[in-house]
Amino acid sequence: MKRIIQGIGLISFICFSFMYTDKVMEVINEKDSLMIEIVSKKDKYKIDFVEADIDKDTIIPGINGKEVNIDDSYQKMKEIGIFREDLLIYYTTYPKILLKNNYDKYIISGNNSKREVSLIFVVNNNNNIKELTDIINKYNVDVNLFVDYDILNKNNNIIHNNIELHSYGSNGVYTHENIMLSRNIIKSKTDNKTNYCLTLIKNKDVLNTCSKEKLFTIIPTINSNNNPYNDVKNSLKNGSIIKLELNNQTIKELPSIIDFINSKGIDIVYLSDLLSEEL
């Protein structure tokens, strides 16, 4: 019994010693000029997260934030003894509403705090593919193709740089089978991971099928048909998902569309970048 009491006492003493040492170090660090400088400047480097916007069955993604990890930054800088911005260590802060919990919502736009848009095209035949790839290679812009399963299965001509591929089911009709087959084809031919379905209007069948497969359902912000340049010019905003017809008129006007978007200081990016919650 005596030994047990002695053991308990020894353990208590060790725990107290660790706690005391930590407290002493904490006090020392708080008085350290480097620590004081990090604490005084941390808010300058803080970026608040942006909350997602949900309206009934639609969603616009949020964006993560970041804050300075004071202790890790101090440990990194104390080796050289001076404050350096490039040595700051951050941790990520997250919106309360995350995309991964909302597959049952239509994504209607990227977050408007990003000066980015995405161009998407539906491919259900081989028309104008070469002309499209020539333009995007010349202008070095990233575009998104939603490809009909049959075309995807039979045609390697759609695999190019600056293109992110996604499934368009069978002419916009999604099933478990064509989603799985399309995923396998895209995975075998490209580096990108297909995360999206596309519907031009709200369609419960598409939404339900794709949400079960852990795919997000996109509705374009701008759905252009016969007057692509005017449609983009009149409706462009940060975060727009711009669906353009793959036809002769679009091919003719696409260089002007790209120039117009760039003139507004807006980048043209893949859907995976536009809809990412990463800062």
Secondary structure, 3 states (H helix, E strand, C coil): CHHHHHHHHHHHHHHHHHHHHHHHHHHHHHHCHHHHHHHHHHHHHCECCECCEEECCEEECCECEEEECHHHHHHHHCCCCCCCHHHCCEEEECCCCCHHHCCCCEECCCCCCCCEEEEEEEECCCCCHHHHHHHHHHHCCCEEEEECHHHHHHCCCCCCCCEEEEECCECCECCHHHHHHHHHHHHHHCCCCCCEEECCCCCHHHHHHHHHCCCEEECCCEECCCCHHHHHHHHCCCCCEEEECCCHHHHHHHHHHHHHHHHCCCEECCHHHHCCCCC
